Amino acid sequence: MKEVDTAIDSLLNKTNSLFKLVVLAAMRAIELGDGAPNLVGEKPESKPVNLAIREIAEGKISYKLKEKK
């Protein structure tokens, strides 16, 4: 279980929020499901959510917060 905890901590360091991580992964998984090329050279038959998580972990995907008006 320690390995999983380390992986989640590593992903959380990329977004600083579990909510942001989930939203980012979901949005990217939708893009991948709609045919966007994956950025990690993974097999095309891999599940979109797994690809999205790997892209986030490798720093290939990031996010930008909207400015509040």
C-alpha positions, 0 to 999 in steps of 0.5 A: 500500500505504501507504493500507492500512497507515494504515487498519489502523493506525487500526483497531488504535488502536481495539482496541490488539490485532490479535486483539481487532480480528479477534474484534470484527469477526467477532462484529459481522459475525455479528450483522449477518448475523443481521439486526442493523441497521447503524450506518453507514447502509450499503446492506443488501446490503453484506457483513457483515464490511465493515460491521463494519469500517466501524462499528469505524473510525467508533467505533460499535462498542466492546468491554468486557473481562470482569473476571478472577476 
